[in-house]
Amino acid sequence: QVQLVESGGGLVQPGGSLRLSCAASGRRFGIYDMEWYRQAPGKQRELVAYISSGGSINYADSVKGRFTMSRDNAKNTVYLQMNSLKPEDTAVYSCKATYLWDVYWGQGTQVIVSS
């Protein structure tokens, strides 16, 4: 079993920055592919960023150049650095861990971008 706990959300002005963290319990964190998703009110959940167990990273077009995903396997944590935030980035951000058929989700952290 893996438990995921997100943190770092909050209220930020347009153009500001936040860093989200997703801390995982359990062993062998490094074998998991990790993803950040977000879901805005009234919209479908969308994939924001992905980092494989080997360190390959992909981003949604809407966040390329603004968001950076990273992982620290020694700390069992993945991060999402979000810069140049826009009102349309407002959403609940959740992390997901996947290894073969094992899938785990965190509870999410709210990000609100507003002046």
N, C-alpha and C positions, 0 to 999 in steps of 0.2 A: 504494500500500500504506500502511496505517496500522497501527502497533503501539501497543497499549495496555498500560500498566503500572500496576497498582493498588498502593497502599500505605496504611499507616495502621491496619491491623488489629491485633488483639492480644487480651489478656485484660483484662476490665474487670468490676467488680462491678455487680450490679443497681443501677439508678438512675444509673449513670455515663454518661460521654459518650466518643465517639470521632469523629474526622473522617477519613473515607476520601478518598483522592485517586486520580484516574485520569488519568495523563499520556499524551498522544498524540504520536506522532511524525508527521512528514509535514506537508504544507501544507494549507491550506484547511480547517482543523479546524472553523471556524465553520459550514460547510455541513452538518455531521453532526448528526442527532438522536442524543442520548445517553441511555442507560438504565443503571440499576443493577438487577441481579438478585441473588438469593441462593438458595442451596440448602443446606438442612439435611440432616444424615445421614438416609437413608431416606425423604426427601421429594422431591417434584418441585421443580424450579427455579421461582421465582416472581418476577414483576416487582415491584420495590420503588418505583422512582421513574423518571420520564421527564422530559427537558427537550428541547424542540425546538430547531432551529437558530434559531428566532425568539424563544426564551426562554419559551415556554409550559411550565408544569410540572404534572405530575400525580403523585399518590402512591397507593400501595395503602392501603386502609382501615386495615390493621393498623399503619401507621406514621404516619398523618396526625397532625399536631400534635406529633410527636416528632422526625421526620427532616426535614431541609431539603437539597434538592439545588440546586446552583448551578454556573455555568460561568464560566470566565475564558478567553475566546478568545485574549487576548494571551499567555496562558501555556499554551495548548493543554491545558487541564486542566478536569476536572469534579470536583466535591466532593460528598460526602454527609456532612453533619453529623448525627450520631445522638445524641440526648439521651434521658434517662430509659430507658436500655436495660433490656431484660427478658431473662430466660433464653431465652425463645422467639425472640429475635433472633439467637441463635447460629447461624452458618452461614458458608459461603464466599460472599463478596460479589464479584461480577464486574461489569465495565462492558462495554457494548456500544455500538458506533458504527454508524450506518446512514445511507447516502445512496443512494437509489434501490435498485439491486440489490447494492450493496456493503455487506457486513456484516463487522464485525470484533469480536473478543472479546479481552478480557484473560485472564490466567491466574487471577486471583482473589486475594483476601486473606482470611485466616481471622479471624473475629470470634467470641470466646467470652465469653459473659456468665455469670459464675458467682461465687459467694461462696466 
